[in-house]
Amino acid sequence: MKRIALGVQYDGSAFCGWQSQPHGKTVQDELERALREFAQTPVQTVVAGRTDTGVHGLGQVVHFDTELDRTDFSWIRGTNAFLPKTIAVQWAKPMPDEFHARFSAFERTYYYVLYVHPFRSPMQDTRAGWVHTPLDVDAMRAAAAHLIGEHDFSAFRSSQCQAKTPVKHLYQIDVRQQGDFIHFRFRANAFLHHMVRNLMGCLVDIGRGRHPAEWMVEVLASRDRDSAAPTFMPDGLYLAQVGYPEHFAVPAPQTGSVPWSTVWTEQAQT
């Protein structure tokens, strides 16, 4: 039996999230159907992060076990031949048995793209969040700084969250403005269900001037979901990268497939 890892990208607006479910089109169901068609045998995948309805995947990672002997190129081309245009395998790689797409990961990175303009744009409809009033970027940066470190993030956890503990280590939140867009990057050892979208809800409220930056400290300390802002829209959220130990040599995600990805490689624009 061989263990194969895949890097997968998808437009989450076309699906009811990642995880397979009886009713609703999901990314997992489509990927496993394509793998079954190519391999001519059932294939069960394990994913690094189960994204919600409307959330996109730039650097999603899955693994599965198979007895088939195929080249990496064959797994990519063969699987993509049976996938819809909204999903694509970007790389394939054989892995040792101890590799696990979820449990071997030591960090995850999410991007959020926010379009700030008086009028909505159909070009950004499902690819970016939208607010119609200007935001105070400096205030949002100041608020984000209060979240860095290991904390109990219960105030940003959905009622459906199944995580064993609400304590997570948030390593980094970057906020960069580029024209009519504000880009956010969140990096942590792991995230709770809806955690990034709930953080975004609070950051946007602070950016609008509804609360001072220090309000974020109060929300975090409360450990009460009702004290935070409403969950922000999923449209601009992307699972960008999953971090693994170096010896697994997991390929980097093809983030260049989105034009705004250069915002994280160029000098910050304030």
C-alpha positions as CSV (number, residue, x, y, z in Angstrom):
1,M,0.0,0.0,0.0
2,K,1.3,3.4,-1.0
3,R,0.5,6.8,0.6
4,I,0.1,9.6,-1.9
5,A,-0.2,13.3,-1.0
6,L,-1.9,15.9,-3.3
7,G,-1.9,19.6,-3.4
8,V,-5.4,20.9,-4.3
9,Q,-6.8,24.3,-5.4
10,Y,-10.5,25.1,-5.6
11,D,-13.0,27.9,-5.9
12,G,-15.0,27.4,-2.7
13,S,-18.0,29.4,-3.9
14,A,-19.1,26.5,-6.0
15,F,-19.3,24.1,-3.0
16,C,-20.9,23.5,0.4
17,G,-17.5,23.3,2.0
18,W,-14.9,20.6,1.9
19,Q,-16.3,17.8,4.0
20,S,-18.5,15.1,2.4
21,Q,-22.2,15.4,3.3
22,P,-25.5,13.7,2.3
23,H,-27.0,16.8,0.8
24,G,-24.9,19.4,-1.0
25,K,-22.0,19.5,-3.4
26,T,-18.6,19.3,-1.6
27,V,-15.0,19.4,-2.7
28,Q,-14.2,16.1,-1.0
29,D,-17.0,14.3,-2.9
30,E,-15.9,15.7,-6.2
31,L,-12.2,14.9,-5.6
32,E,-12.9,11.3,-4.4
33,R,-15.2,10.8,-7.4
34,A,-12.5,11.9,-9.8
35,L,-9.9,9.7,-8.0
36,R,-12.3,6.8,-8.2
37,E,-12.8,7.3,-11.9
38,F,-9.1,7.5,-12.6
39,A,-8.0,4.7,-10.2
40,Q,-11.1,2.5,-11.0
41,T,-11.4,1.8,-7.3
42,P,-12.8,3.7,-4.3
43,V,-10.4,6.2,-2.7
44,Q,-10.8,7.9,0.7
45,T,-9.0,11.1,1.3
46,V,-7.8,12.8,4.5
47,V,-7.5,16.6,4.4
48,A,-5.3,19.1,6.2
49,G,-8.1,21.6,6.8
50,R,-11.9,21.3,6.3
51,T,-12.9,24.6,4.8
52,D,-16.4,25.9,5.0
53,T,-19.0,26.9,2.4
54,G,-17.6,29.6,0.2
55,V,-14.0,29.4,1.4
56,H,-11.3,28.8,-1.2
57,G,-8.3,26.6,-1.3
58,L,-4.9,27.7,-2.6
59,G,-2.7,25.3,-0.7
60,Q,-5.0,22.5,0.5
61,V,-3.2,19.2,1.1
62,V,-4.8,15.7,1.2
63,H,-3.5,12.2,1.4
64,F,-4.9,8.8,0.5
65,D,-3.6,5.2,0.4
66,T,-3.6,3.1,-2.7
67,E,-2.2,-0.1,-4.2
68,L,-1.9,1.5,-7.6
69,D,1.5,2.3,-9.0
70,R,1.3,5.6,-11.0
71,T,3.7,8.4,-11.6
72,D,3.2,11.8,-10.0
73,F,2.3,13.3,-13.3
74,S,-0.2,10.5,-14.0
75,W,-2.0,11.2,-10.7
76,I,-2.2,14.9,-11.5
77,R,-3.3,14.6,-15.1
78,G,-5.5,11.6,-14.6
79,T,-7.4,13.1,-11.6
80,N,-7.8,16.5,-13.2
81,A,-9.4,14.9,-16.3
82,F,-12.4,14.0,-14.1
83,L,-12.6,17.2,-12.0
84,P,-14.8,20.2,-12.7
85,K,-13.1,23.5,-13.6
86,T,-13.5,24.7,-10.1
87,I,-11.0,22.1,-8.6
88,A,-7.5,21.2,-9.7
89,V,-4.7,19.0,-8.4
90,Q,-1.5,21.0,-8.5
91,W,1.0,18.4,-7.4
92,A,1.3,14.8,-6.3
93,K,4.0,13.1,-4.2
94,P,4.5,9.7,-2.6
95,M,4.8,10.0,1.2
96,P,6.1,7.7,4.0
97,D,3.4,5.9,6.0
98,E,3.9,8.3,9.0
99,F,2.8,11.3,6.9
100,H,-0.7,12.5,7.8
101,A,-2.2,15.5,5.9
102,R,-3.9,16.8,9.1
103,F,-1.8,15.5,12.1
104,S,1.6,16.0,10.6
105,A,0.9,19.7,10.0
106,F,2.4,22.2,12.5
107,E,0.9,25.4,11.1
108,R,-1.7,26.8,8.7
109,T,-1.8,30.1,6.9
110,Y,-5.0,31.8,5.7
111,Y,-5.4,34.9,3.5
112,Y,-8.4,37.2,3.5
113,V,-8.9,39.6,0.6
114,L,-11.2,42.6,1.4
115,Y,-12.5,44.9,-1.4
116,V,-13.1,48.4,0.0
117,H,-15.2,50.5,-2.4
118,P,-18.5,52.4,-2.2
119,F,-20.0,50.0,-4.8
120,R,-19.7,46.3,-5.1
121,S,-17.9,44.7,-8.0
122,P,-19.2,41.6,-9.8
123,M,-15.6,40.8,-10.6
124,Q,-14.9,40.3,-6.9
125,D,-18.3,38.8,-6.0
126,T,-17.0,35.5,-4.7
127,R,-13.3,36.2,-4.6
128,A,-13.2,38.9,-2.0
129,G,-15.1,40.2,1.0
130,W,-16.6,43.7,0.6
131,V,-17.2,46.8,2.7
132,H,-18.4,50.1,1.2
133,T,-16.9,52.5,3.8
134,P,-13.2,53.3,4.3
135,L,-11.4,51.4,7.0
136,D,-8.6,52.6,9.4
137,V,-5.8,50.2,8.5
138,D,-3.6,51.3,11.4
139,A,-6.3,50.6,13.9
140,M,-6.8,47.1,12.5
141,R,-3.1,46.5,12.8
142,A,-3.0,47.7,16.4
143,A,-5.9,45.4,17.2
144,A,-4.3,42.4,15.5
145,A,-1.2,42.9,17.5
146,H,-3.1,42.1,20.7
147,L,-4.0,38.6,19.3
148,I,-0.4,37.4,18.7
149,G,0.7,34.5,21.0
150,E,-1.0,31.6,22.7
151,H,-4.5,32.4,23.9
152,D,-7.9,30.9,24.6
153,F,-9.8,31.9,21.5
154,S,-13.2,30.8,22.7
155,A,-14.7,34.3,21.8
156,F,-13.9,33.5,18.2
157,R,-15.1,29.9,18.1
158,S,-18.3,28.8,16.5
159,S,-20.9,26.8,18.4
160,Q,-20.3,23.9,16.0
161,C,-16.5,23.8,16.7
162,Q,-15.3,20.3,17.6
163,A,-11.7,21.2,18.5
164,K,-10.5,19.6,21.7
165,T,-9.2,22.8,23.1
166,P,-9.8,26.5,22.3
167,V,-6.2,27.4,23.0
168,K,-4.3,28.1,19.9
169,H,-1.0,29.9,19.1
170,L,-1.4,32.7,16.6
171,Y,2.0,33.5,15.2
172,Q,1.3,36.3,12.8
173,I,-1.4,38.6,11.5
174,D,-0.3,41.0,8.7
175,V,-2.5,43.7,7.3
176,R,-1.5,45.4,4.0
177,Q,-3.3,47.8,1.8
178,Q,-3.0,47.7,-2.0
179,G,-5.3,50.2,-3.9
180,D,-8.9,49.3,-3.1
181,F,-7.9,46.1,-1.4
182,I,-6.8,45.3,2.1
183,H,-5.0,41.9,2.5
184,F,-4.9,40.0,5.7
185,R,-2.6,37.1,6.5
186,F,-3.2,34.8,9.5
187,R,-0.7,32.1,10.5
188,A,-1.2,29.8,13.5
189,N,-0.5,26.3,14.7
190,A,-4.2,25.6,14.1
191,F,-7.5,27.4,13.8
192,L,-10.9,26.9,15.4
193,H,-14.1,26.6,13.3
194,H,-14.9,30.1,11.9
195,M,-12.0,31.6,13.9
196,V,-10.6,33.6,11.0
197,R,-14.0,34.9,9.9
198,N,-14.8,35.9,13.5
199,L,-11.5,37.7,13.8
200,M,-12.2,39.4,10.6
201,G,-15.6,40.6,11.9
202,C,-13.9,42.2,14.8
203,L,-11.1,43.7,12.8
204,V,-13.5,45.3,10.3
205,D,-15.7,46.7,13.1
206,I,-12.6,48.3,14.6
207,G,-11.6,49.6,11.1
208,R,-15.0,51.2,10.8
209,G,-14.5,53.0,14.1
210,R,-17.2,51.1,16.0
211,H,-14.7,50.1,18.6
212,P,-11.1,51.1,19.6
213,A,-8.3,48.8,18.9
214,E,-8.1,47.9,22.6
215,W,-11.6,46.4,22.4
216,M,-10.0,43.3,20.9
217,V,-8.3,42.7,24.3
218,E,-11.7,42.7,26.0
219,V,-13.2,40.3,23.5
220,L,-10.3,37.9,23.8
221,A,-10.4,38.0,27.6
222,S,-14.2,37.4,27.7
223,R,-13.9,34.0,26.1
224,D,-17.6,34.7,25.1
225,R,-18.6,34.4,21.5
226,D,-21.5,36.8,22.1
227,S,-19.0,39.6,23.0
228,A,-17.4,39.5,19.5
229,A,-18.6,40.8,16.2
230,P,-20.8,38.7,13.8
231,T,-19.0,36.2,11.6
232,F,-17.7,37.9,8.5
233,M,-18.5,36.7,5.0
234,P,-16.5,33.7,3.6
235,D,-16.0,35.0,0.1
236,G,-12.5,36.5,0.6
237,L,-11.0,33.7,2.7
238,Y,-8.3,31.3,1.3
239,L,-6.5,28.4,2.9
240,A,-3.1,29.5,1.6
241,Q,-0.6,27.1,3.0
242,V,-0.1,24.2,5.3
243,G,3.2,23.8,7.1
244,Y,4.9,20.4,7.5
245,P,8.3,19.2,8.9
246,E,11.0,19.7,6.3
247,H,11.8,16.0,5.9
248,F,8.4,15.4,4.2
249,A,9.5,17.9,1.5
250,V,5.9,19.0,0.8
251,P,5.8,21.2,-2.3
252,A,4.9,24.9,-1.9
253,P,1.4,25.9,-3.1
254,Q,1.0,27.6,-6.4
255,T,-0.1,30.9,-4.9
256,G,0.9,32.7,-8.1
257,S,-2.3,31.5,-9.6
258,V,-4.0,34.5,-8.0
259,P,-2.7,38.0,-9.2
260,W,-2.8,39.6,-5.7
261,S,-0.5,37.0,-4.2
262,T,2.5,39.3,-4.9
263,V,1.3,41.5,-2.1
264,W,3.1,39.1,0.3
265,T,6.4,39.1,-1.6
266,E,6.6,42.8,-2.3
267,Q,7.3,45.5,0.2
268,A,4.3,46.3,2.3
269,Q,2.2,49.2,1.1
270,T,0.7,51.4,3.8
